[in-house]
């Protein structure tokens, strides 16, 4: 093997003062100097983020007092490694003498392979609702799945042709215009909300909407993480009746539904009586 040293490219440019990196299997684990640990997948895209960049003292000092130490928040990551199981060990550059240990990262090869639900060019693999061609609720535009209210503001759902049991769904969404009221249906009418709840009149993104129960729990930290006019990364895991959601790589919701079905299609909702535009892209699914 020869090393040419040729520059290949930048895989991620949104990290804050990356200080150390470790490669494990298909993953790159990066420690950011202000405290966050970011995991990049084999495409160089952010898969998950642990902790937060909340260290406010001057970079290069060790002034974080014991009263501010918090479990899972690293003071200046300075060294990272992984064991054979994939557990992550992060050493601090500080006087605390701590080494943090985080649970292993699940490799996509350990279960089913990830596959694209949306190919970026057309609606192949989706059950196109009647009237869509005339009204244009759902259409592929420049690699994105554009979801738009029609002139009569009639609601609709774009369902996958296939049914799924346990799965992880990764996607990105962007609020374009109007009062957004959308969501992802999980095998049936259970739904993960995206945007403003019509009943609560406030943003409930990443929270579960359960028919007959409304919103039994509310996702945490969404107001701090949500980007109003930029792309947002969401992950949804549905294992039996248990639903978990992540926003920008941070876990924000856990709920066990009494109305979950064992198997069913996945749907993208366009709520009725709304004048709204929302875009989706990078919809990938891994069966568990």
N, C-alpha and C positions, 0 to 999 in steps of 0.2 A: 504494500500500500504506500502510495506517495501522497504527500501533503503539499498542495500548490500554494496554499495561503490566499487563494482568490476570495474576494468578498462575495458572499452569496446574497445577503440582504438582511433587512431589519425585520424581525418577527413580531415585535411588540414595542410600541413607543409610548405607552401610557403609564408606565411604572414610575414610582417616585424614589429616586436615588437607589437603584438596585446595587446591592453591595456584595452579594455572593450567589452562586448558582450551583446546583447539583443535577446531573442527568441520571434518571432512573427509568430504565426501560424506554417507553415512548414519552416520558414526561420530563419537563425541565422545572425544577423547583427553585424559585428565586426569592431571596430575602431582601426586602426593601428597608433602607436604613432607619426609617421612622416607625417600623414595627410590623408591617404587613408581610405575609408570606403568600406569594402568588404561584399558582401551578399552571404551566402552559402545556397544551397537548402537542401531539406530533406535528400539527399544522402551525404551531407557534401562536395559537389563539388561547385566550384565558379560559381555563377549565374551572378553576375554583380559586377563592381567596380566603385566607385564614387571618383572623384578627383585623386590625385597622391601623392606618397611619395616623395615630393620635398622640405621638410623642412630640410635645411642644417645645422642649428645651433645645438649646443650640446644638446643631449637629457637631459631633466630635467630642462632646462632653458626656459625663456620666452622672448627670444631676437628677435623674428620675428618683424621687424619694420613695422609700418603702410604702408610704401611704398610697402611692399611685400604682404600685405593682398590681397587675390583674392577671388571673389565670388565662393563659392562651394569648396574651399580648406580649410580644417580644420587645425588649429594649435593645434597639440597634442590632439586628441579626448580622452576624459576622462569619458564620460558618454553617453549612448545611450538608447533611448526608442522609442516606436512607439505608435501612437494612434490607435483607433479601425478601422480606414480606412487604416492603414498601412503606413501612412506618417512617415518618420524617423526624429527624433530630435537628434542632436549631440551637446553636450556641450564641449567647449574647456577647456583645462587645461592651461590657459594663462591669461594675464592681459587684454585681449581685451574685456572680458565680453560677448562674442558672443555665441549664440546657433543657429546652422544651422538647416534648415528644408529642407528635400528632398521629392520629390513626392513618393507616395506609391509604393510598389513593387506589381506587379500583381501576384496573386496566380494562379498556373496552374489549379486550380479547378474552376476558374471563367469562363473559356470557355471550350474548349475541353481538354480532357486528352492527355498528351504527349504519343507518341507511337514510338517504334523503327522502323526506316526504314530499318536498316541493323541489322540482328540478330547475326552477328559475325561468323556464321558457313557456310552459303551459300548465294546464291543470290535470295532467295525466296522473292517474292514481286516486283522483277525487271524484265523488259523486256530485256532478254539477247540478245545482238546483234549477228547477224549471223557471224560465224567464231570465236567467242570468245573461244570456247572449244579448237580449234587448236592453236590459237595465244596467248590466255591468257591475253587479255587486262585488264579484271576485274576478280578478284578471291578473295575468303575469305582465309586469312592466319592468324592463331593465333589470331582471334578476330578483325583483321583489314581488311579493304577493300583495297586490293593492286591494284593499277592502273599502268600499265606498257605499254610502247611502244612495238609494235611487230617488227619483223625483217624488215618489209617493211615500218615501221613508218606511218602506215595508221591511220587516226583519227577515233574516235568513240564516241558515247554517250550512257551511261547506263541510261535508262529511268525507272521511276516507272511505274508499271502497272496501278496504280490509278491516276486519275486527282484530283487536289486540287485547291481551290479558295484562300481565305485568310489564311495565315499560318505563323507560326514561325518555322524556321528550325535551330536546334543547331547541330553543328558538330565539330570534331577536325580533323586537317590535319597536315601532316608532310612531308616536302621536303626530299626525300631520295637520289636522284641522278639525274644528268643531268640538263638541262635548263627546269624548270617547266613551263608549259603553260596549265593550267586546269581551271575549273570553274564550277559553279552551274547554270544550266538553270532553269528559273522561268516561268513555264507554257507554254513556247514557246521558241523562239530564244533569248529573252532577257536573259542576263547572268551576274552573279557576278564573276568577274575574281579572279583566284588564281594563282599567279606567274607572270612570265614575259609576257608582251604583245608582240606579234609578230610584230605588227605595230610600237609600240612606243619604243621597245627594252629596256624596264625597268619594274620594278615590279609595277603592278597595283592591287595587292591583295585588295579585298573588294570594288573595284570600279565597276560600272555597264558598261557592254559592250552592246551597243544597235546597232543592224545591221542598216547600213545606216548612223549612227551618230558617230560610234566609242565610245569613252569614253567621254560623255558629262560633267561629273564631276569626280574629283579624290578624293578618300578617304584620310582623314587627319590622320597624326601621325602614319601611317602604318610602316614607316621605323624605328620608335622608338619602336614599339610594336612587330613586327614580329620576330619570332625565326626561324633561318635558318635551324637548324638541330634538333629541338625539336617539341613537339606537340603544335599547336596553336588552340585556341578556337575561333570559329566564330559563330555568330548568324545572320540569315537573316530573316527579317520580310517583307512579301509582303501583303499589304492591298490595294486591288484595284490596281491602277497604281503606288502606292507609295512603294518604296523600301528603307529599312533601314538596315545597317549592323553594327555589333559590332565586334571588335577584342580584345581578352583577356578581355572581359567585358566592353570595352569602345566604345561608339558610334563613328563611324568614317565617316559615309556617309548617306546622305538622297537624294533621287532623285524621281521625278515623271515622269514616262515613258508615251510617247504618243503611244507606240506600245504594251502596256501590254494587255494580254488576261484575261478575267474574270476567266477562269478555264483551267487547263492543267496539264500535268505531270511535274515532277521534274527530271532533268537530271544531270549526272556527266560527264563532258567533258574530253576526252583525245584528245588533239590537234594533228593534223597530222604533219608530217615532223619534229618531235621532238624525241630525244632520252632521255626519262625521266622516273622517278619513283616517285610516290607520294602515300602516304597512307592516308586513312580516317578511322575514328572510331567514335563511340558514335553519330551516326546520329539519332536524335530524332526530331519528328515533332508534333506540336500542331496546330490544326485547330482553327481559330479564328471566 
